[in-house]
Amino acid sequence: MSSLKSFLSSLGSLLLTLFGLSILTFFIGRVMPTDPVLAAVGDNAPQSVVERVRQEMGLDQPLYVQFGHYINQLLHGDLGRSVLTSNEVTTDIARFFPATLELATAAIIIAAIIGIPLGVWAAVRQGKTTDQVIRVVCLAGHSLPVFVLALLSLLVFYAVLGIAPGPGRQDIIFQDMVPQVTGLLTVDSLLAGDIDAFHDALAHMAQPVLILAYFSMAYITRMTRTFMLNALSGEFVITARAKGLSSRRVIWRHAFPTVAVQLVTVLALTYAGLLEGAVVTENVFAWPGLGQYLTTSLMNADMNPVVGATLLVGTVYVLLNQLADLLYRLWDPRVK
């Protein structure tokens, strides 16, 4: 009964949050200074055409009626049509989102593989040179703007040294050569057996992925260090040391499992942040992902894609947060 109540409470919280998100995205499309009707028909369109299109879009009706239509469209998976691409927004998102997903997934894997051991190492070596160096590296990762790192990376590795490919997701000779199955270019290249296209995709991913991974690793390392410092000062660790257990066993068998549950939440929220925060990186590297699609739509006052992309990113963030909370409850018996 307790588990059922907890599940219903989490489900109710999730639905309420998503409803609040739908309200927010609805008003984003209504309070923007740009007129979506003029964006669709142009500034020089006759007034009669403007009024007709406004009626067709339902913008002449009261807000509560517009909101009702908006919710009904969302329930049917309809996010409207993009003026810029003339496609359904859902079609565009299905095309652009895998590119962002590929970047974020690769970045979080690298960040976790490097950041967690570094955080543990820094905690074990607290106050020593190793700890100080790791903390400085992490501070730099948090302090330097992402666009600065991205521009420096392009300048050094592409323009000066010439060892990295230019902006974009792939060279022009490979464009449209790999059949899209998952939308993830590296995966689709392997499925098609095109090793050259796979290597080209990896080469183009390297710079944006490593920059995002560095930014995420800095946060993961700092949080891991904080959690481990608390764990290493616990009585159970002192008892384990008193029993004569090796340092490696104390760290990885006794201390680390107690912080692993907390790290699940950190990784989930960091991953969600990558999915929504790759806008600058995608624009610097001309990466055809959701961030670039969102920016281009916003600059052209194309509000349906802006609202749709915002709603998608917010939903992903909420779902990952709920997933982390669920795993936290499952893995830690102390949490009821």
Contacts in CASP RR format, 6 or more apart in sequence:
PFRMAT RR
TARGET T0000
AUTHOR 0000-0000-0000
METHOD contacts of the structure
MODEL  1
MSSLKSFLSSLGSLLLTLFGLSILTFFIGRVMPTDPVLAAVGDNAPQSVV
ERVRQEMGLDQPLYVQFGHYINQLLHGDLGRSVLTSNEVTTDIARFFPAT
LELATAAIIIAAIIGIPLGVWAAVRQGKTTDQVIRVVCLAGHSLPVFVLA
LLSLLVFYAVLGIAPGPGRQDIIFQDMVPQVTGLLTVDSLLAGDIDAFHD
ALAHMAQPVLILAYFSMAYITRMTRTFMLNALSGEFVITARAKGLSSRRV
IWRHAFPTVAVQLVTVLALTYAGLLEGAVVTENVFAWPGLGQYLTTSLMN
ADMNPVVGATLLVGTVYVLLNQLADLLYRLWDPRVK
2 336 0 8 1.000
6 329 0 8 1.000
6 336 0 8 1.000
10 322 0 8 1.000
10 325 0 8 1.000
10 326 0 8 1.000
13 322 0 8 1.000
14 318 0 8 1.000
14 319 0 8 1.000
14 322 0 8 1.000
17 318 0 8 1.000
18 315 0 8 1.000
18 318 0 8 1.000
21 311 0 8 1.000
21 314 0 8 1.000
21 315 0 8 1.000
21 318 0 8 1.000
22 70 0 8 1.000
22 71 0 8 1.000
22 74 0 8 1.000
22 311 0 8 1.000
23 67 0 8 1.000
25 307 0 8 1.000
25 308 0 8 1.000
25 310 0 8 1.000
25 311 0 8 1.000
26 66 0 8 1.000
26 67 0 8 1.000
26 70 0 8 1.000
26 307 0 8 1.000
28 303 0 8 1.000
28 306 0 8 1.000
28 307 0 8 1.000
28 310 0 8 1.000
29 36 0 8 1.000
29 303 0 8 1.000
29 306 0 8 1.000
29 307 0 8 1.000
30 63 0 8 1.000
30 66 0 8 1.000
32 301 0 8 1.000
32 303 0 8 1.000
32 306 0 8 1.000
34 301 0 8 1.000
34 303 0 8 1.000
35 301 0 8 1.000
36 57 0 8 1.000
36 59 0 8 1.000
36 83 0 8 1.000
36 301 0 8 1.000
36 303 0 8 1.000
36 304 0 8 1.000
37 50 0 8 1.000
37 53 0 8 1.000
37 54 0 8 1.000
37 57 0 8 1.000
37 59 0 8 1.000
38 45 0 8 1.000
38 50 0 8 1.000
38 301 0 8 1.000
39 83 0 8 1.000
39 300 0 8 1.000
39 301 0 8 1.000
39 302 0 8 1.000
39 303 0 8 1.000
40 53 0 8 1.000
40 57 0 8 1.000
40 83 0 8 1.000
41 49 0 8 1.000
41 50 0 8 1.000
41 53 0 8 1.000
45 53 0 8 1.000
51 60 0 8 1.000
54 60 0 8 1.000
58 66 0 8 1.000
58 69 0 8 1.000
59 66 0 8 1.000
61 69 0 8 1.000
73 79 0 8 1.000
73 80 0 8 1.000
74 311 0 8 1.000
77 90 0 8 1.000
78 88 0 8 1.000
78 90 0 8 1.000
79 88 0 8 1.000
79 89 0 8 1.000
79 90 0 8 1.000
79 93 0 8 1.000
79 304 0 8 1.000
79 307 0 8 1.000
79 308 0 8 1.000
79 311 0 8 1.000
80 88 0 8 1.000
80 89 0 8 1.000
80 90 0 8 1.000
80 304 0 8 1.000
81 87 0 8 1.000
81 88 0 8 1.000
81 89 0 8 1.000
81 304 0 8 1.000
82 88 0 8 1.000
82 89 0 8 1.000
82 92 0 8 1.000
82 297 0 8 1.000
82 302 0 8 1.000
82 304 0 8 1.000
82 305 0 8 1.000
83 300 0 8 1.000
83 302 0 8 1.000
83 304 0 8 1.000
84 296 0 8 1.000
84 297 0 8 1.000
84 300 0 8 1.000
84 302 0 8 1.000
84 305 0 8 1.000
85 92 0 8 1.000
85 305 0 8 1.000
89 304 0 8 1.000
89 305 0 8 1.000
89 308 0 8 1.000
92 293 0 8 1.000
92 305 0 8 1.000
93 290 0 8 1.000
93 293 0 8 1.000
93 305 0 8 1.000
93 308 0 8 1.000
93 309 0 8 1.000
93 312 0 8 1.000
96 288 0 8 1.000
96 289 0 8 1.000
96 290 0 8 1.000
96 291 0 8 1.000
96 292 0 8 1.000
96 293 0 8 1.000
97 289 0 8 1.000
97 290 0 8 1.000
97 312 0 8 1.000
98 182 0 8 1.000
98 183 0 8 1.000
98 184 0 8 1.000
99 169 0 8 1.000
99 183 0 8 1.000
99 185 0 8 1.000
99 282 0 8 1.000
99 287 0 8 1.000
99 288 0 8 1.000
99 289 0 8 1.000
99 290 0 8 1.000
100 275 0 8 1.000
100 278 0 8 1.000
100 282 0 8 1.000
100 287 0 8 1.000
100 289 0 8 1.000
100 290 0 8 1.000
100 291 0 8 1.000
101 184 0 8 1.000
101 275 0 8 1.000
102 183 0 8 1.000
102 184 0 8 1.000
102 185 0 8 1.000
102 186 0 8 1.000
102 205 0 8 1.000
103 205 0 8 1.000
103 208 0 8 1.000
103 209 0 8 1.000
103 212 0 8 1.000
103 274 0 8 1.000
103 278 0 8 1.000
103 281 0 8 1.000
103 282 0 8 1.000
103 287 0 8 1.000
103 289 0 8 1.000
104 212 0 8 1.000
104 271 0 8 1.000
104 273 0 8 1.000
104 274 0 8 1.000
104 275 0 8 1.000
104 278 0 8 1.000
105 271 0 8 1.000
106 205 0 8 1.000
106 209 0 8 1.000
106 213 0 8 1.000
107 209 0 8 1.000
107 210 0 8 1.000
107 212 0 8 1.000
107 213 0 8 1.000
107 216 0 8 1.000
107 274 0 8 1.000
108 213 0 8 1.000
108 216 0 8 1.000
108 267 0 8 1.000
108 270 0 8 1.000
108 271 0 8 1.000
108 274 0 8 1.000
110 209 0 8 1.000
110 210 0 8 1.000
110 213 0 8 1.000
110 217 0 8 1.000
111 212 0 8 1.000
111 213 0 8 1.000
111 214 0 8 1.000
111 216 0 8 1.000
111 217 0 8 1.000
111 220 0 8 1.000
111 270 0 8 1.000
112 220 0 8 1.000
112 267 0 8 1.000
114 213 0 8 1.000
114 217 0 8 1.000
114 221 0 8 1.000
115 217 0 8 1.000
115 220 0 8 1.000
115 221 0 8 1.000
115 224 0 8 1.000
116 220 0 8 1.000
116 221 0 8 1.000
116 224 0 8 1.000
116 263 0 8 1.000
118 134 0 8 1.000
118 217 0 8 1.000
118 221 0 8 1.000
118 224 0 8 1.000
119 134 0 8 1.000
119 220 0 8 1.000
119 221 0 8 1.000
119 222 0 8 1.000
119 224 0 8 1.000
119 225 0 8 1.000
119 228 0 8 1.000
120 224 0 8 1.000
120 225 0 8 1.000
120 228 0 8 1.000
120 251 0 8 1.000
120 256 0 8 1.000
121 130 0 8 1.000
121 134 0 8 1.000
122 130 0 8 1.000
122 131 0 8 1.000
122 134 0 8 1.000
122 135 0 8 1.000
122 221 0 8 1.000
122 225 0 8 1.000
123 131 0 8 1.000
123 224 0 8 1.000
123 225 0 8 1.000
123 228 0 8 1.000
123 229 0 8 1.000
123 232 0 8 1.000
124 228 0 8 1.000
124 232 0 8 1.000
124 247 0 8 1.000
124 251 0 8 1.000
125 131 0 8 1.000
126 229 0 8 1.000
131 225 0 8 1.000
134 221 0 8 1.000
134 225 0 8 1.000
135 222 0 8 1.000
135 225 0 8 1.000
137 218 0 8 1.000
138 217 0 8 1.000
138 218 0 8 1.000
138 219 0 8 1.000
138 221 0 8 1.000
138 222 0 8 1.000
139 218 0 8 1.000
140 218 0 8 1.000
141 214 0 8 1.000
141 215 0 8 1.000
141 218 0 8 1.000
142 215 0 8 1.000
142 218 0 8 1.000
142 219 0 8 1.000
142 222 0 8 1.000
146 211 0 8 1.000
146 212 0 8 1.000
146 215 0 8 1.000
146 280 0 8 1.000
146 281 0 8 1.000
147 280 0 8 1.000
147 281 0 8 1.000
147 284 0 8 1.000
149 211 0 8 1.000
149 214 0 8 1.000
149 215 0 8 1.000
150 207 0 8 1.000
150 208 0 8 1.000
150 211 0 8 1.000
150 280 0 8 1.000
150 281 0 8 1.000
150 284 0 8 1.000
150 285 0 8 1.000
151 284 0 8 1.000
153 164 0 8 1.000
153 207 0 8 1.000
153 210 0 8 1.000
153 211 0 8 1.000
154 164 0 8 1.000
154 166 0 8 1.000
154 167 0 8 1.000
154 207 0 8 1.000
154 284 0 8 1.000
154 285 0 8 1.000
157 163 0 8 1.000
157 164 0 8 1.000
157 207 0 8 1.000
158 164 0 8 1.000
158 165 0 8 1.000
158 166 0 8 1.000
158 207 0 8 1.000
164 203 0 8 1.000
164 206 0 8 1.000
164 207 0 8 1.000
165 171 0 8 1.000
165 200 0 8 1.000
165 203 0 8 1.000
165 204 0 8 1.000
166 204 0 8 1.000
166 285 0 8 1.000
167 284 0 8 1.000
167 285 0 8 1.000
167 286 0 8 1.000
167 287 0 8 1.000
168 204 0 8 1.000
168 285 0 8 1.000
168 286 0 8 1.000
168 287 0 8 1.000
168 288 0 8 1.000
169 185 0 8 1.000
169 201 0 8 1.000
169 204 0 8 1.000
169 287 0 8 1.000
169 288 0 8 1.000
170 185 0 8 1.000
170 197 0 8 1.000
170 200 0 8 1.000
170 201 0 8 1.000
170 204 0 8 1.000
171 200 0 8 1.000
171 204 0 8 1.000
174 194 0 8 1.000
174 196 0 8 1.000
174 197 0 8 1.000
174 200 0 8 1.000
174 201 0 8 1.000
177 194 0 8 1.000
177 197 0 8 1.000
178 185 0 8 1.000
178 188 0 8 1.000
178 189 0 8 1.000
178 192 0 8 1.000
178 194 0 8 1.000
178 197 0 8 1.000
179 188 0 8 1.000
179 191 0 8 1.000
179 192 0 8 1.000
180 188 0 8 1.000
181 187 0 8 1.000
181 188 0 8 1.000
181 191 0 8 1.000
182 188 0 8 1.000
182 191 0 8 1.000
185 197 0 8 1.000
185 201 0 8 1.000
186 198 0 8 1.000
186 201 0 8 1.000
186 202 0 8 1.000
186 205 0 8 1.000
189 195 0 8 1.000
189 197 0 8 1.000
189 198 0 8 1.000
189 201 0 8 1.000
190 198 0 8 1.000
207 285 0 8 1.000
208 278 0 8 1.000
208 281 0 8 1.000
208 282 0 8 1.000
208 284 0 8 1.000
208 285 0 8 1.000
208 287 0 8 1.000
211 281 0 8 1.000
212 274 0 8 1.000
212 278 0 8 1.000
212 281 0 8 1.000
216 270 0 8 1.000
216 274 0 8 1.000
219 266 0 8 1.000
219 270 0 8 1.000
220 263 0 8 1.000
220 266 0 8 1.000
220 267 0 8 1.000
220 270 0 8 1.000
223 262 0 8 1.000
223 263 0 8 1.000
223 266 0 8 1.000
224 259 0 8 1.000
224 263 0 8 1.000
224 266 0 8 1.000
227 259 0 8 1.000
227 262 0 8 1.000
227 263 0 8 1.000
228 255 0 8 1.000
228 256 0 8 1.000
228 259 0 8 1.000
230 259 0 8 1.000
231 237 0 8 1.000
231 255 0 8 1.000
231 256 0 8 1.000
231 258 0 8 1.000
231 259 0 8 1.000
232 251 0 8 1.000
232 255 0 8 1.000
236 254 0 8 1.000
237 250 0 8 1.000
237 254 0 8 1.000
237 255 0 8 1.000
240 249 0 8 1.000
240 250 0 8 1.000
240 254 0 8 1.000
241 250 0 8 1.000
245 253 0 8 1.000
245 254 0 8 1.000
260 331 0 8 1.000
261 327 0 8 1.000
261 328 0 8 1.000
261 331 0 8 1.000
261 332 0 8 1.000
262 328 0 8 1.000
264 324 0 8 1.000
264 327 0 8 1.000
264 328 0 8 1.000
264 331 0 8 1.000
265 324 0 8 1.000
265 325 0 8 1.000
265 328 0 8 1.000
267 324 0 8 1.000
268 320 0 8 1.000
268 321 0 8 1.000
268 323 0 8 1.000
268 324 0 8 1.000
268 327 0 8 1.000
269 320 0 8 1.000
269 321 0 8 1.000
269 324 0 8 1.000
271 320 0 8 1.000
272 316 0 8 1.000
272 317 0 8 1.000
272 320 0 8 1.000
272 321 0 8 1.000
273 317 0 8 1.000
275 290 0 8 1.000
275 313 0 8 1.000
275 316 0 8 1.000
275 317 0 8 1.000
276 313 0 8 1.000
276 314 0 8 1.000
276 316 0 8 1.000
276 317 0 8 1.000
277 291 0 8 1.000
278 287 0 8 1.000
278 289 0 8 1.000
278 290 0 8 1.000
278 291 0 8 1.000
279 291 0 8 1.000
279 292 0 8 1.000
279 294 0 8 1.000
279 295 0 8 1.000
281 287 0 8 1.000
282 288 0 8 1.000
282 289 0 8 1.000
282 290 0 8 1.000
282 291 0 8 1.000
282 292 0 8 1.000
282 295 0 8 1.000
283 291 0 8 1.000
283 292 0 8 1.000
283 295 0 8 1.000
286 292 0 8 1.000
290 309 0 8 1.000
290 312 0 8 1.000
290 313 0 8 1.000
291 309 0 8 1.000
293 305 0 8 1.000
293 309 0 8 1.000
294 305 0 8 1.000
294 306 0 8 1.000
294 309 0 8 1.000
294 310 0 8 1.000
296 302 0 8 1.000
297 303 0 8 1.000
297 304 0 8 1.000
297 305 0 8 1.000
297 306 0 8 1.000
297 309 0 8 1.000
298 306 0 8 1.000
328 335 0 8 1.000
329 335 0 8 1.000
329 336 0 8 1.000
END
